[in-house]
Amino acid sequence: MVGEEKYIELMREKTGEERLMIASQLREFVLKLSQLGIRSQFPKISKKELREKLLQRIYGDNLSFKISRRQAG
């Protein structure tokens, strides 16, 4: 893909600090977008449930199951 190649070229021109900052900003954007998606599906969700669903969305069912069992015990 031409766009992907150009993106990689632009990223290689950045310093390590700049790339880290961009990655951090992208991470924050993805987390906020995921939270908005969850809230649109579950408008009355609590903060705790939102966190659990976000973890499940990011890490899959395996991790969220382990976390909920650990919190219960």
C-alpha positions in Angstrom: 0.0 0.0 0.0 1.3 3.4 -1.0 -0.2 5.1 2.1 1.3 2.6 4.5 4.7 2.9 2.9 4.5 6.7 3.2 3.5 6.5 6.8 6.4 4.2 7.7 8.8 6.6 5.9 7.4 9.5 7.8 7.7 7.6 11.1 11.3 6.6 10.4 12.1 10.3 10.1 10.9 11.0 13.6 13.0 10.7 16.7 12.3 7.9 19.2 10.7 10.4 21.6 8.4 11.7 18.8 7.4 8.1 17.9 6.7 7.3 21.5 4.6 10.4 21.9 2.6 9.5 18.8 2.1 6.0 20.0 0.9 7.3 23.4 -1.6 9.6 21.7 -2.9 6.8 19.5 -3.4 4.6 22.6 -5.3 7.3 24.4 -7.5 7.8 21.3 -8.2 4.1 20.9 -9.1 3.8 24.6 -11.5 6.8 24.5 -13.1 5.5 21.3 -13.6 2.0 22.8 -15.1 3.6 25.9 -17.5 5.6 23.7 -18.5 2.4 21.9 -19.2 0.6 25.1 -21.2 3.5 26.5 -23.3 3.6 23.3 -24.1 -0.1 23.8 -24.7 0.2 27.6 -25.8 3.8 28.3 -26.3 3.1 32.1 -23.1 1.3 32.6 -21.2 2.0 35.9 -17.5 3.0 35.9 -16.5 -0.4 37.2 -18.5 -2.3 34.6 -17.1 0.1 31.9 -13.5 -0.8 33.1 -14.3 -4.5 33.0 -15.8 -4.3 29.5 -12.9 -2.2 28.3 -10.4 -4.8 29.6 -12.4 -7.6 28.0 -12.5 -5.7 24.7 -8.7 -5.1 24.8 -7.4 -8.4 26.2 -10.2 -10.8 25.4 -12.4 -13.0 27.6 -9.6 -14.9 29.2 -8.1 -12.0 31.0 -11.3 -10.4 32.1 -12.5 -13.7 33.6 -9.3 -14.0 35.6 -9.6 -10.5 36.9 -13.2 -10.9 37.9 -12.4 -14.1 39.7 -9.4 -12.5 41.5 -11.6 -9.5 42.6 -14.3 -11.9 43.9 -11.9 -14.0 45.9 
